[in-house]
Amino acid sequence: MNGTAPDPKPPEQLDWSLVQIFLALCDAGSLGRAASGLGVSQPTLSRRLAVLEAALGQALFERTARGLVPTAAGQALRAPAQRMREQAASLSRLAEHHERTLAGTVRITASEAVSNFVLLPILRELRAAHPQIQIELVPTDAVEDLLQRHADIAIRMVRPVQGSLIARRMADMPLGLYAHQDYVARRGLPNRATTAGHEWIGLDRSDAMLKGFAAAGAAVPREFFGFRCDSSVLTWNAVCAGLGIGVGLQAVAARTPGVVRVLKEVTVPPMSTWLVVHRELRGTPRLRVVFDAMAEALGSR
């Protein structure tokens, strides 16, 4: 023994559980008392101590008639190890406090239409009730990846298949065909016989509306839609601007002045809705509060 303190080892080479054993032995002063306090056998504790001493390249205790006495190396390590224990306890308390509070950010993603027309009133109420929760809203018609944590909570139109995601079915959102009253005054109310003579608002790259018309028994080409745009918000604004007839959410249309429903006899399939969160994050208090508030407002099926 040269009595000098061992060289510090990188954290990944020094198992924290071994440091805890070292401190327990320092506090107890004997293998028997330390083993009893830790709930392990003496042979197990002795082997773990040997692993620590081998990792450090130093003997940490001398075995005497009075029990274990720290060597000079052990005495040099005791204070840093105690600081590690204090920091670990502080970190644990901080993590526990953080998990019990709602303070923090929740990132939500949904389509542009749902974000603009459906979520904003819900989030207004949520923020009023829980101002410590900050909201990041990602309005996009692309599918954000919850597995890569691009968002914490998502509203999807289809049920995700990944087993690591929790998906709750929400109430369907009824859709309808709408036009602005200025358009109706100019072109008249459409009926099944005159649909081809009207202006239609559709999607650009997406074929969802083409499939919808085909399913209704009225297959039409892409050119049938004189105005095309893949932004769900912009297509609705085009309806409101009188560019033609388009699809809209019934709940949104009901609170939009000047918009009238047309072709009520045509059934437009409702928009299915799924509220999705990563399974590992579901237990986080602020995510649970936001998830439950959105589920209540959107109406679980």
URGI-V995135 format. One record per residue. SS is DSSP state (@ for helix, = for strand, . for the rest). Layout:
SS
SS
This chain:
.
.
.
.
.
.
.
.
.
.
@
@
@
.
.
@
@
@
@
@
@
@
@
@
@
@
@
@
.
.
@
@
@
@
@
@
@
@
.
.
.
@
@
@
@
@
@
@
@
@
@
@
@
@
@
@
.
.
.
.
=
=
=
=
.
.
=
=
=
=
.
@
@
@
@
@
@
@
@
@
@
@
@
@
@
@
@
@
@
@
@
@
@
@
@
@
@
@
@
@
.
.
.
=
=
=
=
=
=
=
.
@
@
@
@
@
@
@
@
@
@
@
@
@
@
@
@
@
@
.
.
.
=
=
=
=
=
=
=
.
.
.
.
.
.
.
.
.
.
.
.
.
=
=
=
=
.
.
.
.
.
.
.
.
=
=
=
=
=
=
=
=
=
.
=
=
=
=
=
=
@
@
@
@
@
@
@
.
.
.
.
.
.
.
@
@
@
.
.
=
=
=
.
.
.
.
.
@
@
@
@
@
@
@
@
.
.
.
.
.
.
@
@
@
.
.
=
=
.
.
.
@
@
@
@
@
@
@
@
@
.
.
.
.
=
=
=
=
=
@
@
@
@
@
.
.
.
.
=
=
=
=
.
.
.
.
.
.
.
.
=
=
=
=
=
=
=
=
@
@
@
.
.
.
@
@
@
@
@
@
@
@
@
@
@
@
@
@
.
=
.
